[in-house]
Amino acid sequence: MSYLGSVLGSYSVFLVVRNFLKAPATRYINKHKTLIKMREFIDRRGFTFLFILMSLPFTPSSVVNVIAGVSNVKKRVYLYILIGAKFIMILSISIVGHDVTTFFTSPTRLILSVVFLVVLYVISKLYERYLNRKMNSN
């Protein structure tokens, strides 16, 4: 249910932005050089960029949904991205939160889960820096 709700909610935000807010958002973006670069970057490398961002549990999906709604990513492609990326995100959160009581009886599992979350966080930060460098170099 969490997975279905997450996909439907994200796609709904994407569609609302795409159908009702794209024109005013585009006018706003066109006034800011950094936002223009971000939109162009998404238009060029949209699938991989959005898939990785949406797969990481630390990424604010509402921001990604709005940016994707303003970009030129096709609706069907974004739905496919959401279906795959949200599955990975929910699965990773579910594995960590499956049985909280075992964390008290098995310190190894607690340590592995914390390491897993830290690794995901570090990967998301490294990817964010990589994207910032790419956007600033263009």
C-alpha positions as CSV (number, residue, x, y, z in Angstrom):
1,M,0.0,0.0,0.0
2,S,2.9,2.4,0.8
3,Y,4.4,1.7,-2.6
4,L,1.1,2.2,-4.5
5,G,0.4,5.4,-2.5
6,S,3.9,6.8,-3.1
7,V,3.8,6.2,-6.8
8,L,0.2,7.6,-7.2
9,G,1.0,10.6,-5.0
10,S,4.2,11.4,-6.8
11,Y,2.6,11.0,-10.2
12,S,-0.4,13.2,-9.2
13,V,1.9,16.0,-8.2
14,F,3.8,15.6,-11.5
15,L,0.6,15.8,-13.5
16,V,-0.8,18.8,-11.6
17,V,2.5,20.7,-12.1
18,R,2.7,19.6,-15.8
19,N,-1.0,20.5,-16.6
20,F,-1.6,23.6,-14.5
21,L,1.6,25.1,-13.3
22,K,4.1,24.6,-16.1
23,A,3.5,28.0,-17.8
24,P,4.0,30.1,-14.7
25,A,6.9,28.0,-13.5
26,T,8.6,28.2,-16.9
27,R,8.3,32.0,-16.8
28,Y,9.9,32.0,-13.3
29,I,12.6,29.5,-14.4
30,N,13.5,31.6,-17.4
31,K,14.4,34.5,-15.1
32,H,17.0,32.4,-13.2
33,K,20.2,31.2,-14.9
34,T,20.7,28.3,-12.5
35,L,17.2,27.0,-12.9
36,I,17.5,27.1,-16.7
37,K,20.6,25.0,-16.4
38,M,18.9,22.5,-14.1
39,R,15.9,22.2,-16.5
40,E,18.3,21.7,-19.5
41,F,20.3,19.1,-17.6
42,I,17.1,17.1,-16.8
43,D,16.0,17.4,-20.4
44,R,19.3,15.9,-21.6
45,R,19.8,13.2,-18.9
46,G,16.4,13.0,-17.4
47,F,15.8,9.2,-17.1
48,T,19.0,8.3,-15.2
49,F,19.1,11.5,-13.2
50,L,15.5,11.1,-12.0
51,F,15.7,7.4,-11.5
52,I,18.7,7.7,-9.2
53,L,17.2,10.6,-7.3
54,M,13.9,9.0,-6.7
55,S,15.6,5.7,-5.6
56,L,17.4,7.4,-2.7
57,P,15.3,7.6,0.5
58,F,16.8,10.9,1.5
59,T,15.7,12.8,-1.6
60,P,12.7,15.1,-1.2
61,S,10.4,13.6,-3.8
62,S,8.1,16.6,-3.9
63,V,10.9,18.8,-5.3
64,V,11.8,16.2,-7.8
65,N,8.2,15.8,-8.9
66,V,7.8,19.6,-9.4
67,I,11.1,19.8,-11.4
68,A,10.1,16.8,-13.5
69,G,6.7,18.4,-14.1
70,V,8.3,21.6,-15.5
71,S,10.8,19.6,-17.6
72,N,10.1,18.0,-20.9
73,V,10.2,14.4,-19.6
74,K,7.3,12.5,-21.2
75,K,4.5,11.5,-18.9
76,R,4.8,7.8,-19.6
77,V,8.5,7.8,-19.1
78,Y,8.1,9.5,-15.7
79,L,5.6,7.0,-14.6
80,Y,8.1,4.2,-15.5
81,I,10.8,6.0,-13.5
82,L,8.5,6.3,-10.5
83,I,7.4,2.6,-10.7
84,G,11.0,1.4,-10.6
85,A,12.6,4.0,-8.3
86,K,9.9,3.9,-5.7
87,F,10.1,0.1,-5.6
88,I,13.8,0.4,-4.8
89,M,13.3,3.1,-2.2
90,I,10.4,1.4,-0.4
91,L,12.2,-1.9,-0.5
92,S,15.3,-0.4,1.1
93,I,13.2,1.3,3.8
94,S,11.3,-1.9,4.4
95,I,14.4,-4.1,4.8
96,V,15.7,-1.7,7.5
97,G,12.3,-1.3,9.3
98,H,11.1,-4.9,8.9
99,D,11.5,-6.1,12.4
100,V,12.5,-3.3,14.8
101,T,12.7,-5.7,17.8
102,T,15.6,-7.7,16.3
103,F,17.7,-4.6,16.6
104,F,17.7,-5.0,20.3
105,T,18.4,-8.7,20.2
106,S,20.9,-8.6,17.3
107,P,23.4,-5.7,17.4
108,T,24.9,-7.0,14.2
109,R,21.7,-6.3,12.3
110,L,21.4,-2.8,13.9
111,I,25.0,-2.0,12.8
112,L,24.4,-3.3,9.3
113,S,21.2,-1.3,9.0
114,V,22.9,1.9,10.2
115,V,25.8,1.3,7.8
116,F,23.3,0.7,4.9
117,L,21.5,4.0,5.7
118,V,24.8,5.9,6.0
119,V,26.0,4.5,2.7
120,L,22.8,5.5,1.0
121,Y,23.1,9.0,2.5
122,V,26.7,9.3,1.4
123,I,25.9,8.1,-2.1
124,S,23.1,10.7,-2.4
125,K,25.4,13.5,-1.2
126,L,28.2,12.4,-3.7
127,Y,25.6,12.2,-6.5
128,E,24.3,15.7,-5.5
129,R,27.9,17.1,-5.7
130,Y,28.5,15.4,-9.0
131,L,25.3,16.9,-10.4
132,N,26.2,20.4,-9.1
133,R,29.6,20.2,-10.8
134,K,28.0,19.0,-14.1
135,M,25.4,21.8,-14.0
136,N,28.0,24.5,-13.1
137,S,30.4,23.3,-15.9
138,N,27.7,23.7,-18.6
